[in-house]
């Protein structure tokens, strides 16, 4: 299995992120909220991670949570394989008010990536 998270798998395009917020679908599994949308022009799934500054004023705390989310995605990204081979733009938003350990974030990530909501595409 390939557990890499290469540079081309990072969601960085401002246009794609704006498009996700405008017309993407949402799924929530505490403490994460996933906004996703299928895009044909992608070579691989692209994922982005965000933690609201409103809930975590300290940048160190925000960066730690983002590192945990990236690691759980890296370990479980193979769960997001669709039958049609559709590639998705994914944005994970941390919704909890306090910092959690690795395990609750990992369990939520697994539930979101295994979800039935991708079978529509």
N, C-alpha and C positions, 0 to 999 in steps of 0.2 A: 504494500500500500504506500501511496505517496502522501506524506504528511506535510508537504511544503506549503507555504503561503507566499508565492512569488509576487514580485512587484506588479505584474499585469493583473493580478487578482485583487488589488487594492482599488476601492471605489474612490476616485479623486475628482472626477469630472463634475464641475459645477452645474453643467447642463443636465447631466444624468441625475444628480441629487435633486435639483429643482423639479425635474420631471417625476421623480419618485414621490415627492411631497404633493405634487398636483394630482397625479393619477394613479399612484401606487396603491396596493391593498395593504391592510394592516392586520396583524395577528399579535395578540398579547399573551404572554406566559410569564407571570411574575418571576423575576424582576426585569424581564426583557420585553421590549416591544419590537416586532419585526415589521418593517415596511419593505415590500418587495414588488418587483415588476419584471416580466419577461422582456428581454431585448434580443433581437435577432442578430445585431451587429457585434455581439460580444464573442470573443474566442473562448472565454472561460467565465465562470461565475465571479462576480465582483462584489466584495463586501466592504462596508464601512461601519465604523463604530463611533458612538457619541455618548457623552455623559453630560447632562445639563449643568451649566455653571450655577444656575439658580439653586440647585440642591447641594452642590459640592463647590464651595468657594475656593478651596485649596487646590491648586493645580496638581500637586503631588497625589492627592486622593483621586482626582479625575483620571490621571495617567495610569495609576495602578489598576483601576477598574477597567480601563480600556485595554491594558495588557492582559488582564484575566479574560476578557471577552475575546480578544484576538486568539489567545491560546486555546480556549475551548472551541472556537470555530476551526482553528487549524487541525485540532485533533478529531473533529467530528464532521468535517466538510464532505466526506465521502457519503454521508447519509442523504445528501441533497443530489441524488441522481434521479432524473425523471426518465420515464419510458420513452418519451419523444426526443430526449436530448436537448431540451430547451435550456438556455442559459439565462440566469437571473441577475439583476442588480439588487443587492440586499443592503439594508441599513438597519443596524441593531441599535436601539436606544435603551439606555439603562434607566428604569423608572423608579427604583426604590429610593427612599429618602436617606437611607444609611448604607454604609459599605458592608457587603456580605462576603462570606468566604467563597472559595473556588467552587465547592460542590453544588450549592444552589444555582450558581450561574451556569455550571456545566449541565445540570439536569434540565434547566430551562432551555438551553441551547439545543440539547438533544431533542426535546419535545418539539421545538420550533422547526428544526431541520427535518424531522421525520413526519411532519404534519401532512394531512390530506389536502391542504389548500393548493399544493403544487400540481395536483393531478388534473386540474381544470385546463392545463396548458399542454 
